[in-house]
């Protein structure tokens, strides 16, 4: 059984149809990245998976007892608020010193429990959010553009840590990212979304799809060549063999979106 699966998932907000009959599943231990233009429904899909958004049509099925850890795009904490990292991780309920230490070690911050939240760098702050998500020992770790605002070295270091977390904890990882180098280096499977699933499969297969190139441009081929030469482990096969293209992106939507290959 998949950890979480959607069938015919449609989400409407007012008169706008954000997601249109999306079929999606993620398996244990898999790293999946969702890509797509701004406004394509990526964050809405994540929110539907965790139960924060109710489907207008279709269904979301979760494995019994599924534990989900969630790292948001951003979280604002007043820098003048006196709160240590350990105290932040103990909200809303107190955590044991052992659990705090284990979560910080898993996030790569073993010595920051006593540091003030307002004194953290951007990369350290995101790793604290990761530690918070790992407190529940999740079966599925969800990251919604978790490196937004970080420079490229910071992003690369963060996602290397995510791969290590997957290996150490055995959890599945579902990411939304605008960073193509992350998609190519860290994902077992890529899902291209634009209100509906345009195409999905292993990164190199998706990148050859006309729908993907229509959204991201032919300039992504250089990144793919680098990925194919430098990547040193094999990806798991895409679920159900979905490395084919679905209905073309961008058709049947009321709005047009512009999106660059880099951001």
C-alpha positions as CSV (number, residue, x, y, z in Angstrom):
1,X,0.0,0.0,0.0
2,X,1.2,3.5,-0.8
3,X,1.9,5.8,2.1
4,X,-0.5,8.3,0.6
5,X,-2.4,8.3,-2.6
6,X,-4.9,10.5,-4.5
7,X,-7.4,9.4,-7.0
8,X,-9.1,12.0,-9.2
9,X,-8.2,14.8,-6.7
10,X,-9.9,18.1,-7.6
11,X,-9.6,21.2,-5.5
12,X,-11.6,24.3,-6.1
13,X,-11.2,27.6,-4.3
14,X,-14.1,29.8,-5.1
15,X,-14.6,29.6,-8.8
16,X,-10.9,28.6,-9.5
17,X,-10.1,25.0,-10.1
18,X,-6.6,24.7,-8.6
19,X,-6.2,20.9,-9.1
20,X,-8.0,18.9,-11.7
21,X,-8.3,15.1,-11.3
22,X,-4.8,14.5,-10.0
23,X,-3.7,10.9,-9.5
24,X,-0.6,10.7,-7.3
25,X,1.1,8.2,-4.9
26,X,4.3,7.9,-3.0
27,X,5.9,4.7,-1.7
28,X,8.0,4.0,1.4
29,X,11.6,5.3,1.1
30,X,11.0,7.2,-2.2
31,X,12.2,10.8,-2.8
32,X,9.7,12.5,-5.1
33,X,9.9,16.1,-6.3
34,X,7.0,18.1,-7.6
35,X,7.9,20.8,-10.1
36,X,5.7,23.3,-12.0
37,X,5.1,27.0,-12.7
38,X,3.9,29.4,-10.1
39,X,0.2,28.9,-9.5
40,X,0.2,25.3,-10.7
41,X,-1.2,23.8,-7.5
42,X,2.0,22.4,-5.9
43,X,1.4,23.7,-2.4
44,X,-2.3,22.9,-2.7
45,X,-1.5,19.3,-3.5
46,X,0.8,19.1,-0.4
47,X,-1.9,20.6,1.8
48,X,-4.5,18.2,0.5
49,X,-2.1,15.3,1.2
50,X,-1.7,16.3,4.9
51,X,-5.5,17.0,5.2
52,X,-5.3,20.8,5.4
53,X,-7.4,21.2,2.2
54,X,-10.5,19.2,1.5
55,X,-11.0,17.7,-1.9
56,X,-13.8,19.1,-4.0
57,X,-13.8,15.8,-5.9
58,X,-11.9,12.6,-5.7
59,X,-10.2,11.2,-2.6
60,X,-7.0,11.1,-0.6
61,X,-6.0,7.8,1.1
62,X,-3.4,7.6,3.8
63,X,-1.8,4.4,5.2
64,X,-3.1,3.6,8.7
65,X,-1.1,5.3,11.4
66,X,0.9,7.4,8.8
67,X,3.2,9.9,10.5
68,X,4.0,13.0,8.5
69,X,6.7,15.6,9.1
70,X,6.2,19.0,7.4
71,X,8.7,21.7,6.7
72,X,6.9,24.9,5.4
73,X,8.2,27.5,2.9
74,X,8.7,30.0,5.6
75,X,8.0,30.6,9.3
76,X,8.4,34.1,10.8
77,X,9.5,34.4,14.4
78,X,10.1,37.8,15.9
79,X,13.9,38.1,16.2
80,X,13.5,40.0,19.5
81,X,11.5,37.1,21.1
82,X,13.7,35.3,23.6
83,X,13.4,31.7,22.6
84,X,16.0,29.0,22.4
85,X,16.1,26.3,19.7
86,X,15.4,23.7,22.4
87,X,12.3,25.6,23.6
88,X,11.0,26.1,20.1
89,X,11.3,22.3,19.4
90,X,9.4,21.7,22.7
91,X,6.3,23.6,21.5
92,X,3.4,22.8,21.9
93,X,4.4,20.0,24.2
94,X,7.7,19.4,26.1
95,X,10.1,17.0,24.6
96,X,12.7,15.0,26.4
97,X,16.4,16.0,26.2
98,X,17.2,12.8,24.4
99,X,14.5,13.4,21.7
100,X,15.7,17.0,21.2
101,X,19.3,15.9,20.8
102,X,18.4,13.1,18.4
103,X,16.3,15.5,16.2
104,X,19.0,18.1,16.1
105,X,21.6,15.5,15.3
106,X,19.4,14.2,12.5
107,X,19.1,17.7,11.1
108,X,22.8,18.3,11.3
109,X,22.7,20.8,14.2
110,X,23.9,18.8,17.3
111,X,25.2,21.8,19.3
112,X,22.5,24.4,18.7
113,X,19.9,23.5,21.3
114,X,20.8,26.5,23.5
115,X,21.1,29.0,20.7
116,X,18.5,31.8,20.4
117,X,16.2,31.4,17.4
118,X,16.8,35.0,16.5
119,X,20.5,34.4,16.1
120,X,20.3,31.7,13.6
121,X,21.4,32.0,9.9
122,X,18.9,31.2,7.2
123,X,20.3,27.7,6.7
124,X,20.4,27.0,10.4
125,X,16.8,28.2,10.8
126,X,15.6,25.8,8.0
127,X,17.5,22.9,9.6
128,X,15.7,23.7,12.9
129,X,12.4,23.4,11.1
130,X,13.6,20.1,9.7
131,X,14.5,19.0,13.2
132,X,11.0,19.9,14.3
133,X,9.5,17.8,11.5
134,X,11.7,14.9,12.4
135,X,10.6,14.9,16.1
136,X,7.7,12.6,15.3
137,X,9.9,10.1,13.4
138,X,7.8,10.5,10.3
139,X,7.1,7.9,7.7
140,X,6.7,10.7,5.1
141,X,8.7,14.0,5.2
142,X,7.2,16.8,3.2
143,X,9.2,19.9,2.3
144,X,7.4,22.9,0.6
145,X,10.2,24.9,-1.0
146,X,12.1,24.5,2.2
147,X,15.3,26.2,0.8
148,X,13.6,29.4,-0.4
149,X,15.9,32.3,0.4
150,X,19.0,30.2,0.8
151,X,22.0,30.6,-1.5
152,X,22.9,27.7,-3.8
153,X,25.6,26.2,-1.4
154,X,23.1,26.4,1.5
155,X,20.4,24.7,-0.6
156,X,22.8,22.0,-1.8
157,X,23.9,21.3,1.8
158,X,20.3,21.2,3.0
159,X,19.2,18.7,0.4
160,X,22.3,16.5,0.9
161,X,21.1,16.3,4.5
162,X,17.7,15.3,3.3
163,X,19.2,12.4,1.4
164,X,21.0,11.3,4.5
165,X,17.8,11.5,6.6
166,X,16.1,9.2,4.1
167,X,18.9,6.7,4.3
168,X,19.1,6.9,8.1
169,X,15.4,6.9,8.9
170,X,14.0,5.1,5.9
171,X,11.2,7.7,5.4
172,X,9.8,8.8,2.1
173,X,10.5,12.4,1.1
174,X,8.1,14.6,-0.9
175,X,9.5,18.0,-2.0
176,X,8.4,21.0,-3.9
177,X,11.4,22.8,-5.5
178,X,12.2,25.4,-8.1
179,X,15.8,24.3,-8.2
180,X,16.5,22.0,-11.2
181,X,19.9,20.9,-9.9
182,X,18.1,19.6,-6.8
183,X,15.5,17.8,-8.8
184,X,18.1,16.1,-10.9
185,X,20.5,15.2,-8.1
186,X,18.2,14.2,-5.2
187,X,15.0,12.7,-6.7
188,X,14.0,9.2,-7.5
189,X,10.9,10.5,-9.3
190,X,9.7,13.9,-10.6
191,X,6.1,14.9,-11.1
192,X,5.4,17.9,-13.4
193,X,2.3,19.6,-12.3
194,X,0.3,22.4,-13.9
195,X,-3.2,22.0,-12.3
196,X,-3.0,18.4,-13.5
197,X,-0.2,15.9,-13.8
198,X,1.5,16.7,-17.1
199,X,4.2,14.0,-16.9
200,X,6.0,12.0,-14.3
201,X,8.8,9.4,-13.9
202,X,12.6,9.3,-13.4
203,X,14.2,12.8,-13.8
204,X,15.9,12.0,-17.1
205,X,12.7,10.6,-18.6
206,X,10.6,13.6,-17.5
207,X,13.1,16.1,-18.9
208,X,12.7,14.6,-22.4
209,X,8.9,15.1,-22.3
210,X,7.6,17.8,-24.6
211,X,5.3,19.0,-21.8
212,X,8.2,19.5,-19.4
213,X,10.3,21.4,-21.9
214,X,7.4,23.6,-22.8
215,X,7.3,24.7,-19.2
216,X,11.0,24.9,-18.4
217,X,12.6,25.5,-21.8
218,X,15.2,23.5,-23.7
219,X,18.0,25.1,-21.7
220,X,17.5,22.5,-19.0
221,X,19.3,19.9,-21.2
222,X,22.7,21.2,-19.9
223,X,21.7,20.5,-16.4
224,X,20.6,17.0,-17.4
225,X,23.9,16.2,-19.1
226,X,25.7,17.2,-15.9
227,X,23.3,15.1,-13.9
228,X,23.8,12.0,-16.0
229,X,27.6,12.2,-15.9
230,X,27.9,13.1,-12.2
231,X,25.1,11.2,-10.5
232,X,26.6,8.1,-8.9
233,X,23.6,6.1,-7.8
234,X,20.6,4.5,-9.6
235,X,17.1,5.8,-9.1
236,X,14.3,3.5,-8.2
237,X,11.9,2.8,-11.0
238,X,9.0,5.2,-11.3
239,X,5.7,4.0,-9.7
240,X,3.6,2.1,-12.2
241,X,6.1,2.9,-15.0
242,X,4.8,6.4,-15.4
243,X,7.5,7.8,-17.5
244,X,5.2,8.8,-20.3
245,X,3.6,12.2,-21.0
246,X,0.0,12.9,-20.0
247,X,-2.2,15.6,-21.4
248,X,-0.2,18.7,-22.4
249,X,0.4,21.3,-19.7
250,X,-1.2,24.7,-19.9
251,X,-4.3,23.6,-21.8
252,X,-7.8,24.0,-20.4
253,X,-6.7,26.6,-17.7
254,X,-8.0,30.1,-17.3
255,X,-4.7,31.6,-16.4
256,X,-1.3,31.7,-18.1
257,X,1.8,31.4,-15.9
258,X,5.3,32.5,-16.8
259,X,8.1,30.6,-15.2
260,X,11.9,30.6,-15.7
261,X,14.2,27.6,-15.5
262,X,16.0,29.2,-12.6
263,X,14.9,31.4,-9.9
